[in-house]
Amino acid sequence: MNTTWLAAAAAMGFFGGTHCVVMCGGIAGVLSGGLVELRTKQGAARARWREAGLTLAYNAGRIATYSALGALLGVLGGSIERFPALRDAGLAMRVLAGLTLVGLGAHLAGWFPHFARLERVGLPLWQRVAPITKRLLPAQTVPAAVGLGLAWGLMPCGLVYSALAIAAVSESAPAGALAMAAFGLGTLPALLAAGAAGAQVGVLLRNAWVRRTAGVLVAVAGLMHVAGSARQWHTLREAAPAACCQGAQAAD
């Protein structure tokens, strides 16, 4: 996979962080709130270490789900690339991925709020998964926190779907998983910023100019990818008649 795409995925996670706090920050709060009793019984210092462990476990589960989804889409994208007859479909996927990045960039910059409607795509699946998360709360053990993260990774999220568009054009399972892992790691600062220790990061991500700059960079990356896919499509179209003529001459 192109390192530019990995950087784009990580940047999407980092600069889309305020969206993550809205969608997933509540879970971080629940993990912290579930340890109030432990702070009383075991002392604040020990409870803080326990809280840190549970937070890392939750995020590990969440990123694992992202990576698994990325691997699946990477396999799909790679399968399409292996069949010449489906090459146009592969190029269409690349264009769609680029346009999704453009939409996300506009959304991050605050210019395209309707992009959030993309989140409705995963709502039917989430309605089946949501009851599982309720059974895992309050998550006061590492297995429960990991399970909660695995389930929460399926929450409908336009930001995640945009990252999955990158995974879909990665052409292999490892590359798709790596793209989504980079995205997931990019979201960590914002989610950790839900606590007091990361307050400065939260302020940075909420800054209008930071969000606009990030949105523009993501949108430009998307436009560049659309332009590259269009050039590739044009090259293939020019090469097709030439190959056909060469085949006819060989037959003669």
BELHUVEN-V212226 format. One record per backbone hydrogen bond with DSSP energy under -0.5 kcal/mol. NH is the residue of the N-H (numbers start at 0). CO is the residue of the C=O. E is the energy in kcal/mol with one decimal. If there is no record, write none. Layout:
nh=NH co=CO e=E
nh=NH co=CO e=E
This chain:
nh=4 co=1 e=-0.9
nh=5 co=1 e=-1.3
nh=6 co=2 e=-2.5
nh=7 co=3 e=-2.3
nh=8 co=4 e=-2.4
nh=9 co=5 e=-2.4
nh=10 co=6 e=-2.6
nh=11 co=7 e=-2.4
nh=12 co=8 e=-1.9
nh=13 co=9 e=-2.3
nh=14 co=10 e=-2.9
nh=15 co=11 e=-1.5
nh=16 co=13 e=-1.3
nh=18 co=15 e=-1.0
nh=19 co=15 e=-1.3
nh=20 co=16 e=-2.3
nh=21 co=17 e=-1.7
nh=22 co=18 e=-2.3
nh=23 co=19 e=-3.8
nh=24 co=19 e=-0.9
nh=24 co=20 e=-1.2
nh=26 co=23 e=-0.9
nh=27 co=23 e=-1.3
nh=28 co=24 e=-2.0
nh=29 co=25 e=-2.1
nh=30 co=26 e=-2.6
nh=31 co=27 e=-2.0
nh=32 co=28 e=-3.1
nh=33 co=29 e=-2.2
nh=34 co=31 e=-1.6
nh=35 co=32 e=-1.5
nh=38 co=34 e=-2.2
nh=39 co=35 e=-1.3
nh=40 co=36 e=-2.1
nh=41 co=37 e=-3.4
nh=42 co=37 e=-0.6
nh=42 co=38 e=-1.0
nh=46 co=42 e=-1.9
nh=47 co=43 e=-2.1
nh=48 co=44 e=-1.7
nh=49 co=45 e=-2.0
nh=50 co=46 e=-2.7
nh=51 co=47 e=-2.4
nh=52 co=48 e=-2.2
nh=53 co=49 e=-2.3
nh=54 co=50 e=-2.4
nh=55 co=51 e=-2.3
nh=56 co=52 e=-2.2
nh=57 co=53 e=-2.6
nh=58 co=54 e=-2.3
nh=59 co=55 e=-2.3
nh=60 co=56 e=-2.1
nh=61 co=57 e=-2.2
nh=62 co=58 e=-2.6
nh=63 co=59 e=-2.0
nh=64 co=60 e=-1.9
nh=65 co=61 e=-2.0
nh=66 co=62 e=-2.7
nh=67 co=63 e=-2.3
nh=68 co=64 e=-2.4
nh=69 co=65 e=-2.4
nh=70 co=66 e=-2.4
nh=71 co=67 e=-2.1
nh=72 co=68 e=-2.2
nh=73 co=69 e=-2.3
nh=74 co=70 e=-2.2
nh=75 co=71 e=-1.9
nh=76 co=72 e=-2.8
nh=77 co=73 e=-2.5
nh=78 co=74 e=-2.3
nh=79 co=75 e=-1.9
nh=80 co=76 e=-1.8
nh=81 co=77 e=-1.1
nh=82 co=78 e=-0.5
nh=82 co=79 e=-1.1
nh=83 co=81 e=-0.6
nh=85 co=82 e=-1.7
nh=86 co=83 e=-1.7
nh=89 co=85 e=-2.0
nh=90 co=86 e=-2.4
nh=91 co=87 e=-2.3
nh=92 co=88 e=-2.1
nh=93 co=89 e=-1.8
nh=94 co=90 e=-2.4
nh=95 co=91 e=-2.5
nh=96 co=92 e=-2.5
nh=97 co=93 e=-2.3
nh=98 co=94 e=-2.7
nh=99 co=95 e=-2.4
nh=100 co=96 e=-1.8
nh=101 co=97 e=-2.0
nh=102 co=98 e=-2.5
nh=103 co=99 e=-2.6
nh=104 co=100 e=-2.9
nh=105 co=101 e=-2.3
nh=106 co=102 e=-2.0
nh=107 co=103 e=-3.1
nh=108 co=104 e=-2.0
nh=109 co=106 e=-1.1
nh=110 co=105 e=-2.8
nh=111 co=105 e=-1.0
nh=114 co=111 e=-1.7
nh=115 co=112 e=-1.7
nh=116 co=113 e=-1.9
nh=117 co=114 e=-2.0
nh=118 co=115 e=-1.8
nh=119 co=116 e=-1.9
nh=120 co=117 e=-1.7
nh=121 co=118 e=-0.7
nh=122 co=119 e=-1.2
nh=125 co=121 e=-2.2
nh=126 co=122 e=-2.2
nh=127 co=123 e=-0.7
nh=127 co=124 e=-1.0
nh=128 co=124 e=-1.5
nh=129 co=125 e=-3.2
nh=131 co=128 e=-1.6
nh=132 co=128 e=-1.1
nh=133 co=129 e=-1.4
nh=134 co=130 e=-1.3
nh=135 co=131 e=-1.1
nh=136 co=132 e=-0.7
nh=136 co=133 e=-0.6
nh=139 co=137 e=-1.2
nh=144 co=140 e=-2.2
nh=145 co=141 e=-2.8
nh=146 co=142 e=-2.6
nh=147 co=143 e=-2.3
nh=148 co=144 e=-2.2
nh=149 co=145 e=-2.7
nh=150 co=146 e=-2.2
nh=151 co=147 e=-2.8
nh=152 co=148 e=-1.5
nh=153 co=150 e=-1.9
nh=154 co=151 e=-1.8
nh=160 co=156 e=-2.2
nh=161 co=157 e=-1.8
nh=162 co=158 e=-1.7
nh=163 co=159 e=-2.4
nh=164 co=160 e=-1.3
nh=165 co=161 e=-0.9
nh=165 co=162 e=-0.6
nh=166 co=162 e=-1.8
nh=167 co=163 e=-2.1
nh=168 co=164 e=-0.6
nh=168 co=165 e=-1.1
nh=169 co=166 e=-1.6
nh=175 co=171 e=-2.2
nh=176 co=172 e=-2.6
nh=177 co=173 e=-2.4
nh=178 co=174 e=-2.2
nh=179 co=175 e=-1.9
nh=180 co=176 e=-2.1
nh=181 co=177 e=-2.4
nh=182 co=178 e=-2.0
nh=183 co=179 e=-2.7
nh=184 co=180 e=-2.6
nh=185 co=181 e=-1.8
nh=186 co=182 e=-1.2
nh=187 co=183 e=-0.6
nh=187 co=184 e=-0.8
nh=188 co=184 e=-0.5
nh=190 co=186 e=-1.8
nh=191 co=187 e=-3.0
nh=192 co=188 e=-1.6
nh=193 co=190 e=-1.1
nh=194 co=191 e=-1.7
nh=197 co=191 e=-0.6
nh=197 co=194 e=-1.0
nh=198 co=195 e=-1.6
nh=201 co=197 e=-1.9
nh=202 co=198 e=-2.1
nh=203 co=199 e=-2.1
nh=204 co=200 e=-2.5
nh=205 co=201 e=-1.5
nh=206 co=202 e=-0.7
nh=206 co=203 e=-1.0
nh=210 co=206 e=-2.3
nh=211 co=207 e=-2.5
nh=212 co=208 e=-2.6
nh=213 co=209 e=-2.5
nh=214 co=210 e=-2.6
nh=215 co=211 e=-2.6
nh=216 co=212 e=-2.3
nh=217 co=213 e=-2.5
nh=218 co=214 e=-2.5
nh=219 co=215 e=-2.7
nh=220 co=216 e=-2.2
nh=221 co=217 e=-2.0
nh=222 co=218 e=-2.5
nh=223 co=219 e=-2.6
nh=224 co=220 e=-1.8
nh=225 co=221 e=-2.3
nh=226 co=222 e=-2.6
nh=227 co=223 e=-2.3
nh=228 co=224 e=-2.4
nh=229 co=225 e=-2.3
nh=230 co=226 e=-2.2
nh=231 co=227 e=-2.1
nh=232 co=228 e=-2.4
nh=233 co=229 e=-2.3
nh=234 co=230 e=-2.3
nh=235 co=231 e=-2.3
nh=236 co=232 e=-2.1
nh=237 co=233 e=-2.0
nh=238 co=234 e=-2.0
nh=239 co=235 e=-1.8
nh=240 co=236 e=-0.8
nh=241 co=237 e=-0.9
nh=242 co=238 e=-2.3
nh=243 co=239 e=-2.0
nh=244 co=240 e=-2.4
nh=245 co=241 e=-2.1
nh=246 co=242 e=-1.8
nh=247 co=243 e=-1.9
nh=248 co=244 e=-2.3
nh=249 co=245 e=-2.0
nh=250 co=246 e=-1.6
nh=251 co=247 e=-1.6
